[in-house]
Amino acid sequence: MPTGTEQRLEDIHAMLQTGHQSIRIERHSLVLWGVTAALLILFVNDLFTAIGFNIRWHKIVAGNLFIGAVLLGVGICDFRLTQHKRRQRNETLSFVQRQVTKIWWMLAALIVVINIGANFFDDNYLFYGITLVLVGLAIYISGLFSEQLLDWAGILLMLIGLTLLAATLPRTTQEWISASVFGIGLPLLALLIDRPALKQSSVKIGVTTLWLAAVLLPAAAANQLIRPVKQPVGALISLEDFSQRPETRTGEWIVRLPVGTEIPLHLKLSGYAMEPIDRRGPSVQLSQPLDMVFVDGQPDGRFRLGEGDWKLRRYHSRIHVWRLSPMINDDNRLVIDLRARVVATNR
């Protein structure tokens, strides 16, 4: 029988051993977080569109509240499943495991905050690259305290994220790559993390090549084949005929605006010691034919330029000003030379 002092020493030794044992990422954690992230990437933009939310900041707030609620629910579900698995194996969550879990939660919250900032300031092209770098960093940190081979996977995710940051890929392409990394790459990683054979360098190189192919090839195929816009079936009509015949405004119609159509702009500029004056602004002229789909007299967001593919206006348009210079004209009046470009924002 150990004495009281010996028993206390044994308890302290057991506590230290538990606190310093390596952490373990459960397979269900990678599957849950990966599939959830992929679904959010693919469908949030379609749930919160410029058509459904006329005021842009309403759409941003609603979309990010939804994302935050989903991630919170997944985090709680993951934590409870992990506790259940540990009880089945008669294990407890070590001190290091709890601290690394806090890092995961902090990075998830940081990603939501970065997304909000990207939405408001139109830095959407950086978002997916930053997200992959942060997730890769979290996996790499987990690998530093684990016997599971996670560090190489974290480095792979960070390299993919840095590539997205450096490359000038279209936003849709970035979405498909990110969705594939999360939805396919992380579940595949869940199958690989406990394989002792991966400790061999030759095996690790081969598995890395196969993993990259399994992630990038579906993304490339999906980018080309999936998400086509529904083709309109309405009859083609000119804007003049559509406007002059009210009976044609029911049902679906394709309204064509030819090259040279003048479109007046209604501008309101404020800020920088300026107050807006509500009056008709300048006009722009179409350089290509524009077809728009109207359903029961209202545009439904589908359009095409020339004979190109049909597209859907899912997003709000923003104006990027690249020149705003005051000058004195020939009449000795102050004028402002404003030059801008209309771009689409995804959120």
Contacts in CASP RR format, 6 or more apart in sequence:
PFRMAT RR
TARGET T0000
AUTHOR 0000-0000-0000
METHOD contacts of the structure
MODEL  1
MPTGTEQRLEDIHAMLQTGHQSIRIERHSLVLWGVTAALLILFVNDLFTA
IGFNIRWHKIVAGNLFIGAVLLGVGICDFRLTQHKRRQRNETLSFVQRQV
TKIWWMLAALIVVINIGANFFDDNYLFYGITLVLVGLAIYISGLFSEQLL
DWAGILLMLIGLTLLAATLPRTTQEWISASVFGIGLPLLALLIDRPALKQ
SSVKIGVTTLWLAAVLLPAAAANQLIRPVKQPVGALISLEDFSQRPETRT
GEWIVRLPVGTEIPLHLKLSGYAMEPIDRRGPSVQLSQPLDMVFVDGQPD
GRFRLGEGDWKLRRYHSRIHVWRLSPMINDDNRLVIDLRARVVATNR
2 10 0 8 1.000
18 92 0 8 1.000
18 94 0 8 1.000
18 95 0 8 1.000
19 94 0 8 1.000
19 95 0 8 1.000
19 96 0 8 1.000
20 94 0 8 1.000
20 96 0 8 1.000
21 94 0 8 1.000
21 96 0 8 1.000
22 96 0 8 1.000
22 145 0 8 1.000
22 146 0 8 1.000
22 147 0 8 1.000
23 94 0 8 1.000
23 96 0 8 1.000
23 97 0 8 1.000
23 100 0 8 1.000
23 142 0 8 1.000
23 143 0 8 1.000
23 145 0 8 1.000
23 146 0 8 1.000
24 97 0 8 1.000
24 146 0 8 1.000
24 147 0 8 1.000
24 148 0 8 1.000
25 139 0 8 1.000
25 142 0 8 1.000
25 146 0 8 1.000
25 148 0 8 1.000
25 150 0 8 1.000
25 193 0 8 1.000
26 81 0 8 1.000
26 82 0 8 1.000
26 85 0 8 1.000
27 190 0 8 1.000
27 191 0 8 1.000
27 193 0 8 1.000
28 78 0 8 1.000
28 81 0 8 1.000
28 82 0 8 1.000
28 85 0 8 1.000
28 190 0 8 1.000
29 78 0 8 1.000
29 81 0 8 1.000
29 82 0 8 1.000
29 190 0 8 1.000
30 186 0 8 1.000
30 187 0 8 1.000
30 189 0 8 1.000
30 190 0 8 1.000
30 193 0 8 1.000
31 186 0 8 1.000
31 187 0 8 1.000
31 190 0 8 1.000
32 74 0 8 1.000
32 75 0 8 1.000
32 77 0 8 1.000
32 78 0 8 1.000
32 81 0 8 1.000
33 74 0 8 1.000
33 75 0 8 1.000
33 78 0 8 1.000
33 182 0 8 1.000
33 186 0 8 1.000
34 182 0 8 1.000
34 183 0 8 1.000
34 185 0 8 1.000
34 186 0 8 1.000
34 187 0 8 1.000
35 182 0 8 1.000
35 183 0 8 1.000
35 186 0 8 1.000
35 187 0 8 1.000
36 70 0 8 1.000
36 71 0 8 1.000
36 74 0 8 1.000
37 178 0 8 1.000
37 179 0 8 1.000
37 182 0 8 1.000
37 183 0 8 1.000
37 186 0 8 1.000
38 178 0 8 1.000
38 179 0 8 1.000
38 180 0 8 1.000
38 182 0 8 1.000
38 183 0 8 1.000
38 184 0 8 1.000
40 67 0 8 1.000
40 70 0 8 1.000
41 128 0 8 1.000
41 175 0 8 1.000
41 178 0 8 1.000
41 179 0 8 1.000
41 182 0 8 1.000
42 175 0 8 1.000
42 179 0 8 1.000
44 63 0 8 1.000
44 66 0 8 1.000
44 67 0 8 1.000
45 175 0 8 1.000
45 314 0 8 1.000
45 315 0 8 1.000
45 346 0 8 1.000
45 347 0 8 1.000
46 314 0 8 1.000
47 63 0 8 1.000
47 66 0 8 1.000
48 59 0 8 1.000
48 62 0 8 1.000
48 63 0 8 1.000
48 66 0 8 1.000
48 347 0 8 1.000
49 59 0 8 1.000
49 314 0 8 1.000
49 315 0 8 1.000
50 56 0 8 1.000
50 59 0 8 1.000
50 313 0 8 1.000
50 314 0 8 1.000
50 315 0 8 1.000
50 316 0 8 1.000
51 300 0 8 1.000
51 301 0 8 1.000
51 313 0 8 1.000
51 314 0 8 1.000
52 59 0 8 1.000
53 59 0 8 1.000
53 62 0 8 1.000
56 316 0 8 1.000
57 120 0 8 1.000
59 316 0 8 1.000
59 347 0 8 1.000
60 116 0 8 1.000
60 119 0 8 1.000
60 120 0 8 1.000
60 347 0 8 1.000
63 347 0 8 1.000
64 112 0 8 1.000
64 115 0 8 1.000
64 116 0 8 1.000
64 119 0 8 1.000
67 112 0 8 1.000
67 115 0 8 1.000
68 112 0 8 1.000
71 108 0 8 1.000
71 112 0 8 1.000
75 105 0 8 1.000
75 108 0 8 1.000
79 101 0 8 1.000
82 93 0 8 1.000
83 93 0 8 1.000
86 92 0 8 1.000
86 93 0 8 1.000
93 101 0 8 1.000
96 145 0 8 1.000
100 141 0 8 1.000
100 142 0 8 1.000
100 145 0 8 1.000
103 138 0 8 1.000
103 141 0 8 1.000
104 138 0 8 1.000
107 134 0 8 1.000
107 135 0 8 1.000
107 137 0 8 1.000
107 138 0 8 1.000
110 134 0 8 1.000
111 130 0 8 1.000
111 131 0 8 1.000
111 134 0 8 1.000
111 135 0 8 1.000
114 127 0 8 1.000
114 130 0 8 1.000
114 131 0 8 1.000
115 127 0 8 1.000
115 347 0 8 1.000
117 123 0 8 1.000
118 124 0 8 1.000
118 126 0 8 1.000
118 127 0 8 1.000
118 347 0 8 1.000
119 345 0 8 1.000
119 347 0 8 1.000
122 318 0 8 1.000
122 320 0 8 1.000
122 343 0 8 1.000
122 345 0 8 1.000
124 171 0 8 1.000
124 345 0 8 1.000
124 346 0 8 1.000
124 347 0 8 1.000
125 171 0 8 1.000
125 174 0 8 1.000
126 165 0 8 1.000
128 161 0 8 1.000
128 164 0 8 1.000
128 174 0 8 1.000
128 175 0 8 1.000
128 177 0 8 1.000
128 178 0 8 1.000
129 160 0 8 1.000
129 161 0 8 1.000
129 162 0 8 1.000
129 164 0 8 1.000
129 165 0 8 1.000
129 174 0 8 1.000
129 178 0 8 1.000
130 161 0 8 1.000
130 165 0 8 1.000
131 161 0 8 1.000
131 178 0 8 1.000
132 157 0 8 1.000
132 158 0 8 1.000
132 160 0 8 1.000
132 161 0 8 1.000
132 164 0 8 1.000
132 178 0 8 1.000
132 181 0 8 1.000
133 157 0 8 1.000
133 158 0 8 1.000
133 161 0 8 1.000
133 162 0 8 1.000
133 165 0 8 1.000
135 157 0 8 1.000
135 182 0 8 1.000
136 153 0 8 1.000
136 154 0 8 1.000
136 155 0 8 1.000
136 156 0 8 1.000
136 157 0 8 1.000
136 158 0 8 1.000
137 154 0 8 1.000
137 158 0 8 1.000
139 150 0 8 1.000
139 151 0 8 1.000
139 153 0 8 1.000
139 154 0 8 1.000
139 157 0 8 1.000
140 150 0 8 1.000
140 151 0 8 1.000
140 153 0 8 1.000
140 154 0 8 1.000
140 155 0 8 1.000
140 158 0 8 1.000
142 148 0 8 1.000
142 150 0 8 1.000
143 149 0 8 1.000
143 150 0 8 1.000
143 151 0 8 1.000
143 154 0 8 1.000
144 151 0 8 1.000
148 193 0 8 1.000
148 194 0 8 1.000
149 192 0 8 1.000
149 193 0 8 1.000
149 195 0 8 1.000
149 198 0 8 1.000
149 199 0 8 1.000
149 204 0 8 1.000
150 193 0 8 1.000
152 204 0 8 1.000
152 208 0 8 1.000
153 189 0 8 1.000
153 192 0 8 1.000
153 193 0 8 1.000
156 208 0 8 1.000
156 211 0 8 1.000
156 212 0 8 1.000
157 181 0 8 1.000
160 177 0 8 1.000
160 181 0 8 1.000
164 174 0 8 1.000
164 177 0 8 1.000
164 178 0 8 1.000
169 177 0 8 1.000
171 346 0 8 1.000
172 223 0 8 1.000
172 227 0 8 1.000
173 219 0 8 1.000
173 223 0 8 1.000
176 219 0 8 1.000
176 220 0 8 1.000
176 222 0 8 1.000
176 223 0 8 1.000
177 215 0 8 1.000
177 216 0 8 1.000
177 219 0 8 1.000
179 219 0 8 1.000
180 215 0 8 1.000
180 216 0 8 1.000
180 218 0 8 1.000
180 219 0 8 1.000
180 222 0 8 1.000
181 215 0 8 1.000
181 219 0 8 1.000
184 214 0 8 1.000
184 215 0 8 1.000
184 218 0 8 1.000
185 211 0 8 1.000
185 214 0 8 1.000
185 215 0 8 1.000
188 211 0 8 1.000
188 214 0 8 1.000
188 215 0 8 1.000
189 211 0 8 1.000
192 198 0 8 1.000
192 207 0 8 1.000
192 211 0 8 1.000
197 203 0 8 1.000
198 204 0 8 1.000
198 207 0 8 1.000
229 302 0 8 1.000
229 309 0 8 1.000
229 310 0 8 1.000
229 311 0 8 1.000
229 312 0 8 1.000
230 302 0 8 1.000
230 310 0 8 1.000
231 310 0 8 1.000
232 252 0 8 1.000
232 254 0 8 1.000
232 293 0 8 1.000
232 302 0 8 1.000
232 310 0 8 1.000
233 252 0 8 1.000
234 251 0 8 1.000
234 252 0 8 1.000
234 253 0 8 1.000
234 254 0 8 1.000
234 293 0 8 1.000
235 253 0 8 1.000
235 254 0 8 1.000
236 254 0 8 1.000
236 256 0 8 1.000
236 291 0 8 1.000
237 248 0 8 1.000
237 253 0 8 1.000
237 254 0 8 1.000
237 255 0 8 1.000
237 256 0 8 1.000
238 255 0 8 1.000
238 256 0 8 1.000
238 258 0 8 1.000
239 255 0 8 1.000
239 256 0 8 1.000
239 257 0 8 1.000
239 261 0 8 1.000
241 248 0 8 1.000
242 248 0 8 1.000
242 249 0 8 1.000
242 253 0 8 1.000
242 255 0 8 1.000
242 294 0 8 1.000
249 294 0 8 1.000
249 296 0 8 1.000
249 297 0 8 1.000
250 296 0 8 1.000
250 297 0 8 1.000
251 295 0 8 1.000
251 296 0 8 1.000
251 297 0 8 1.000
252 293 0 8 1.000
252 294 0 8 1.000
252 295 0 8 1.000
253 293 0 8 1.000
253 294 0 8 1.000
253 295 0 8 1.000
253 297 0 8 1.000
254 291 0 8 1.000
254 292 0 8 1.000
254 293 0 8 1.000
254 294 0 8 1.000
255 291 0 8 1.000
255 292 0 8 1.000
255 293 0 8 1.000
255 294 0 8 1.000
256 289 0 8 1.000
256 290 0 8 1.000
256 291 0 8 1.000
257 263 0 8 1.000
257 286 0 8 1.000
257 289 0 8 1.000
257 290 0 8 1.000
257 291 0 8 1.000
257 292 0 8 1.000
258 286 0 8 1.000
258 289 0 8 1.000
259 286 0 8 1.000
259 287 0 8 1.000
259 288 0 8 1.000
259 289 0 8 1.000
260 285 0 8 1.000
260 286 0 8 1.000
260 287 0 8 1.000
261 285 0 8 1.000
261 286 0 8 1.000
261 290 0 8 1.000
262 283 0 8 1.000
262 284 0 8 1.000
262 285 0 8 1.000
263 283 0 8 1.000
263 284 0 8 1.000
263 285 0 8 1.000
263 286 0 8 1.000
264 280 0 8 1.000
264 281 0 8 1.000
264 282 0 8 1.000
264 283 0 8 1.000
265 281 0 8 1.000
265 282 0 8 1.000
265 283 0 8 1.000
265 284 0 8 1.000
266 280 0 8 1.000
266 281 0 8 1.000
267 281 0 8 1.000
267 282 0 8 1.000
268 276 0 8 1.000
268 278 0 8 1.000
269 276 0 8 1.000
269 338 0 8 1.000
270 276 0 8 1.000
288 305 0 8 1.000
288 306 0 8 1.000
289 305 0 8 1.000
289 306 0 8 1.000
290 303 0 8 1.000
290 304 0 8 1.000
290 305 0 8 1.000
290 306 0 8 1.000
291 303 0 8 1.000
291 304 0 8 1.000
291 306 0 8 1.000
292 299 0 8 1.000
292 301 0 8 1.000
292 302 0 8 1.000
292 303 0 8 1.000
293 299 0 8 1.000
293 300 0 8 1.000
293 301 0 8 1.000
293 302 0 8 1.000
293 303 0 8 1.000
294 300 0 8 1.000
301 312 0 8 1.000
301 313 0 8 1.000
302 310 0 8 1.000
302 311 0 8 1.000
302 312 0 8 1.000
302 313 0 8 1.000
303 310 0 8 1.000
303 311 0 8 1.000
303 313 0 8 1.000
304 310 0 8 1.000
304 311 0 8 1.000
313 344 0 8 1.000
314 346 0 8 1.000
315 344 0 8 1.000
315 345 0 8 1.000
315 346 0 8 1.000
315 347 0 8 1.000
316 344 0 8 1.000
316 345 0 8 1.000
317 342 0 8 1.000
317 343 0 8 1.000
317 344 0 8 1.000
317 345 0 8 1.000
318 342 0 8 1.000
318 343 0 8 1.000
318 344 0 8 1.000
318 345 0 8 1.000
319 340 0 8 1.000
319 341 0 8 1.000
319 342 0 8 1.000
319 343 0 8 1.000
320 340 0 8 1.000
320 341 0 8 1.000
320 342 0 8 1.000
320 343 0 8 1.000
321 338 0 8 1.000
321 339 0 8 1.000
321 340 0 8 1.000
322 339 0 8 1.000
322 340 0 8 1.000
322 341 0 8 1.000
323 337 0 8 1.000
323 338 0 8 1.000
323 339 0 8 1.000
324 336 0 8 1.000
324 337 0 8 1.000
324 338 0 8 1.000
324 339 0 8 1.000
325 336 0 8 1.000
325 337 0 8 1.000
326 334 0 8 1.000
326 335 0 8 1.000
326 336 0 8 1.000
326 337 0 8 1.000
327 334 0 8 1.000
327 335 0 8 1.000
327 336 0 8 1.000
327 337 0 8 1.000
328 334 0 8 1.000
328 335 0 8 1.000
329 335 0 8 1.000
END
